Amino acid sequence: MSRTLSAPVTVAFDYTRSVGPVLGRFLGGLRDGRLVGARTSDGRVVVPPPEYDPVTHAATDDFVEVAATGTVTSWSWVPEPVKGQPLDRPFAFALVTLDGADVPLLHALDVASPADVSTGMRVRVRWAEERVGAITDIACFEPDGGFETGARAPSSTSESVVEEVAQQPSRNHEPVTTLTTPVSLDYLYAASPEESAFYRGLLEGRILGQRCPVCHKVYVPPRSACPVDGVATTDEVELAHVGTVTTFCIVNVPFLGQRITPPYVSAYVLLDGADIAFLHLILDVPAEEVRMGMRVEAVWKPRDEWGTTIENISHFRPTGEPDADFATYQQHL
């Protein structure tokens, strides 16, 4: 049997959320080079500030500013950083109790080796060169010299560890109202032997499926086992390049990374001879004219652009044939 195929895959999107007045104050403080927390009903100062008091559940309204120095209360060494972590070299993730706070904050600590970090060491914030109102405005923590031996040391930049800021707006900018966070997942997709045959078929301009030996259903893309009978699919079947639109969606909303200008149609196409529909684009026809039962055919990219991918088929377009009778595809909706 030919070796199975695999390929790296990245799933990524930008997640945007409104932050509200409490986190907005915290993020605005970061942008201004300040660390803003909140005092809860039990007297503790928490950074970042919670939106609601964990005891009374009342909305948080008692804000305080804490120092940019603190003490490591716990840590973990990261010998091989991965993409997206705060530093691109070995570092420690540390829980740091900032001077004036009672609950630690998790962030990166820039030290050369595990021998350079220990519980109780004093650290300070290293601010990012450009601050935008996000947790990454703290580039990391760095050693501040010495260890805690008793009460917390005051900030070297302030007479008082805690400054009341309940009535203070962000000093230099408008409050932060939204936060956009890039989300990305990298993984290696390993195709099954049946899927690998399917992708190799596409490289030859063929659409291949697999048939269940019990119920005789044909699956495309192929499956290793029939979900109806639970037995391995055994027979390879080459399918026609024409089929029927079963269900569809008209895409009207633009989004980041979109390759086609809306409106356009994404539809499930039931190829002739198949027993399961698969998702693809319907183009070369006004979106409002696409309908259930429409007969369509595959439009292939130029052969020199082919690879082992379903994208060899650029899209499907109407064949001009009469619509299929509903009874021929009603079990595939």
N, C-alpha and C positions, 0 to 999 in steps of 0.2 A: 504494500500500500504506500502511496506517495505520502511524504511527510505533510503534517498539518501546517497551516499558515498561522502567522501571528503578526500583530502590528501594534505600535504604540498609539494610544488614544488619549486625547485631552478633552475633558469636559469643562467648560469655563463659562462663567457669566458674571456680571456685575450686580451685586445685591444692594439695592438702595432702600433705605428706611428713614422715616422721620424719627428724630431722637427725643422729642419732647423737651419741656423746659428744664428738667433736672439734669439729664445727660447732656443737654445742650449747654448748660452752664459749665459742666465739667469739661466738655470738649472745647468750649470757648476759652476756658482757663488754660488748657494745654496750648492752644494757639497763642495765648499771651504769655506763655512761660510761667504759668501758675498752676498749682495743684489744689483743686477744690474738692472737698469732701462734704459730708453731712453728719450732724449729730443726731443720733436716734434717741428714742424716748428713754432708753436705759443709760444714756450718757456716753455711749461709745461714739467715736468718730470713725466713719467708714469712707474709704476712698477706693474706687469711684463711689459717688453717692447713690444709694438705692432710691428708686422712684417712690417707694412706699415704705413706711416704718415696718420692720419685720415683727414688732410686738403689737403695736396698735393698729397697723394697716392704714394709718392716716398718710396723706400725701406729705412727702418730705418738704420742709420749708426752712430748716435751720442749717444754713450752709456755713462752712468754715474753710479757711485756707490753711494748708499744712506746709511744712518745709520740704525742700527738694533733697533732703538728706534722710537717711534712715538706717535700719539695722536688718541684716539678713536673719530670718528666723528659720528658713529651710531652703534647700537647694538641690538641684539635680544636674549632673554634667551631661552635655550634649557633644559627643566626640565627632559626629558626622552630621553637620547641619544639612537640611534639605531645603529645596526651593521654597521661598516664601517665609522662612524663619527670619528673625530680626537681624542676625549676623551670618556672614558667609564663611565663618571660621569657627573652630570649636569654642563653645561658651557654656555658661551655666544658666539654666532657668532658676530664678530665685524668688522666694516670697520675701518681700521687703516691707517691714512696718515703718512707714514714714514717721518722722518726728512730728508728733501732734496727732497721729492716727492710732487707732486701737486694733485695726484689722489689716492684715498684710495685703499688698498688691503684688500680683505676679507679673514679672517682666524678665528680660534678658540681662545678664550681668557679664560684662566684657572683662574676662580674665584669661590668662594664657594657659592655665592648666588647673586641674582639680586641686593641686597643692596651694593654689592662690586664693581659694575660697573656703570659708568655714562659717558655721552658724555663729552669729554674734558680731561678724565684721561690719564695719561702718561703710556705707556706700552713698553715692550721690547720683542724681539724675544727669545724664548727658543728653542735652536737647538736640533735636534734629536741626540742621541748618535752615531748612525751610519748614515752617509749621503751618498746617492747614486745618487744624481742628479735628484730629484723630489720635488714637492711642499711640500711633507711630510717631507723633510729635516727640514722645520720649524715645530717643534712638535706642537707649539702653541705660543701665546703671553701670557705674564704674567705682572702683575702690576709693574710699575717702580717707583711709588711714585709720589704724587703731581698731579696737574692739570695745563693745559696750561692757562696762563693768558695774553699772548701777542704773540710775535714772537716765532717761534719754537725754542726749546732748542737744542743746538748742541749735537751730539753723545758723550757719555762719553768715547768712545774709539778712537775718532778722533778729531784733531784740526779743521777740516773742515767737514761740513755736506755733501758736495758733492765732490767726487773725480772723476776727469776725467779718464775714463778707455777705451776710444774708441780704443786705440791701444794695450791694454793689453790682452793677452790670458789668459785662465784659468790658475791659478798659479801653481796648484799641479797636475792636471790631464789633459788628453786629453779632447777635447770638447765633450759634450753630443750630440749624434746624433739620438738616438731613445729613446722612452719612452714606457714602457709597463704598462698598467693600468688594474687591475682586475675589471671586471664588473659583478655584481651579483644582481639578483632580486629574492626575496622570496615572495611567495604568496600561498594562500590556494585555491586549485582547488575544486570546488563543482560540482559534476556530476549531470546531470538531472536525473529524474526518469528512463528514457529510457536508458541512459548511465549506471546508477547504475545496472539495470537488465543485461546489456551487460557484465559488469565486474563480477557480481556474476555468470553469466553463464560461464565465463572463469574459475572461481574457480571450476566449476563442469566439466570442459573439453568440454564445449559447446560453439558454436559461434552463438550468437543471433542477429537478425536484427529486424527492424520494417517496416511494409508495409503501404503505403498510401492507404486509402480506395477509393480514386478517380481514380488515375492513376495506382495503384497497383505496383508501384516501391518499391523495397525492399532496405533499406539503412542499411549498416553495416560499421562502428559502427552506431547504430541507431540515428535518429534525432527526435526531439520532433515534428517537423512539416515538411511537404513535401515542398521543395523549388520550386517545379513545380506548385503545386495547392494551397499552403498556408494553408492547413488543417492539423490538428493533425494526426500523425500516430497512428494507433490503434491496429494493429494485430502484435503480436510477432511471428517471424519466425525463426526456427532453420535452420542454413545453413550447407552445406557440408564442409568438411575440405580440399577440393580440389578446384582448380581454374585455371585461365589462366593469364599468365603474359601479361599485356597490354603495358606499357612503363617501361623503366628501366634506371638506371644510373650505370656505373662502377666507383667505387670510387678508385682512384689511389693516391690521395694526403693524406699523414699522417697529423693528427692534434692532438692537446692536448686532452687527455682523450679518445682517440680512443681505442675501445676494441678489434677490429679485425684488423689483419694485411692486408693492401691492397695488391693486388686488391680484391675487393669484390663487390657484386651487391646489390643495393637497388632498389626495383621494386614495381610497383603497381600491386596487385593481385586481379583479379575479381573472387570472389568465385562463384561456381555454385549456381544459384538461386538468386544472388544479382544483383543490378542495379548500384552499385557504387564500384569502386576498392579502396583498402586501401593499405597503404605503409608498406612493411616489407622487411626482408633480404632474398636473395636467396643464399643458400650455398650448399655444397656437390656436386658442379659441377664447373668446371673451368669457370672463369668469362667470357672468350671469347666465351663460348658456350651458354650462356644465350641469349635468343631471344624473340621477341614478339610472342605470341601465344603458348609459351611453357606451357605445363601442369605441375602443381606443387601441392604438398600436404604439409599440416602443420606438422611440427616436434615439438612435445611437450616436455617440460622439464620433468624430473621426478616429479611424483605427489607430493612428499614431498616438492618440491620447489615452488608449485603453490601459487599464491595470487590473489587478485582482480586486475590483470594487464594483458595487452596484451603481456607482456614479458613471460607469461606462454608458449606461442608459441615461441620456440627458433628461428625458421626460417622456410622457405619453401624449398623443394627440388624437383627435377624432379620426375614425376611419371613413366616416360618411355612410356607414351601414345603418340600417334601421336599428332602433334601440332594442336591447334584449328584453324578452318577456320577464316580468317580475318573478314568475315561478322558477326561472332558471338560476336566480341568485338570492332568493328570499332566505335561504338557510345560511347565507354567508354575510349577513349584515352585522 
